[in-house]
Amino acid sequence: MKKRKLGHSGLEVSAIGFGCMGMRSGRGPAAAPFTRQQQIYLIRAAHDFGVTFFDTAEAYGPYANEELVGEAIAPFRKDVAVATKFGFDIQGGQIVGLNSRPEHIRRVAEASLKRLNVEAIDLFYQHRVDPDVPVEEVAGTVRDLIREGKVKHFGLCETSAVTLRCAHAVQPVSVVQAAYSPWNRTPEGGLLQTVEALGIGFVPSSPLGSGGLLTQLSHLAERKAATPAQLALAWLLAQKPWVVPIPGTRRIGHADENLGGADVKLSAEDLRDIDALLAEPRQGGVDRAGEARQACAPRENLSAGFPC
């Protein structure tokens, strides 16, 4: 597996990462029919295939996903980067709202360190923008955690170009994560341009979109001796050298297939054909045209939806 650098951050990871959201603790319907040990085996197999970037969050489970990932990566912890997230108010095992108050961020960081069983969090994302807490305060809190050695890099999920610039002015943002795929080009409306201008890495969540949409790429995939999923991931990798998609799966066969997307080379003609095939319709998202004219506040409430 080839490596990529996520912008100017110095964070170097496998060209394709592994999104662990779909996994849980191995208990209950969310994990069935796979046992905890089967899920741990899959994460370790992904590492054997060359993956060095794993994505989780306290909200996945909640909590159980971090514990699962922490156990799975223990044998090769020094060889991988782990991303986790803060920003939700979780009570009684349920997400009840948003919470990015400084004291809450600190509590989440301490708890995530224990669940992941790591000395430092490689990449700590704000999971959703909290309209009640200025993003400058959020960035300042993460800056302090970085200085204390508890966090290495700061990230934002599903943010806007304006909010990104406000945060970056306080603490450099290393990575932005947002839904992006051949079917969802919303980040191209300003967010990707800002990411590039600031030297930030970009991690597409939901890189395969809806499974049903993959059939649209079947003919082009056959031409490249690839599967539709591999073609979609190759398209993302072809956009910019600092883009690292994180497809997720619970099946080892699918994991092997997805990682093969890094070996698919697309020509300029291939890219034009994909764009022509999928030009319309395009899904909506959180980054809106014209938002660059807004000030840093008031900020948008991005709690609606939970794609990553």
Number of C-alpha atoms within 10 A of each C-alpha: 17 11 15 19 18 23 21 17 17 12 17 17 23 23 25 29 25 25 21 24 21 15 27 26 24 20 13 11 9 13 17 13 12 18 16 18 13 15 24 20 14 19 27 19 16 20 22 11 14 19 24 25 24 25 23 26 25 23 22 20 20 17 20 20 25 32 20 24 26 22 16 22 23 14 10 11 16 10 12 18 20 25 19 24 26 24 25 24 15 16 10 7 11 12 13 11 12 21 22 26 17 16 10 15 21 18 11 18 22 14 15 24 19 15 19 25 18 17 11 22 25 20 21 27 23 26 27 25 26 22 17 14 15 19 25 19 16 21 24 17 20 27 20 14 21 19 11 11 12 20 20 19 24 27 28 27 24 25 24 26 23 21 23 24 20 18 22 21 12 17 22 21 27 26 26 25 23 26 24 23 23 22 20 21 17 21 25 13 16 18 25 23 13 19 22 15 9 17 18 23 27 27 22 22 23 19 24 28 19 10 9 8 15 19 13 13 20 15 13 18 21 12 10 15 12 20 22 24 26 23 31 25 27 24 23 22 22 18 10 13 16 23 25 28 29 25 24 22 19 18 12 16 10 14 19 13 14 26 26 20 23 21 14 21 13 15 10 8 9 17 15 12 14 18 14 10 13 16 13 10 9 13 13 12 18 18 21 15 13 9 14 17 8 11 11 18 12 11 18 16 14 19 16 8 7 9 10 21
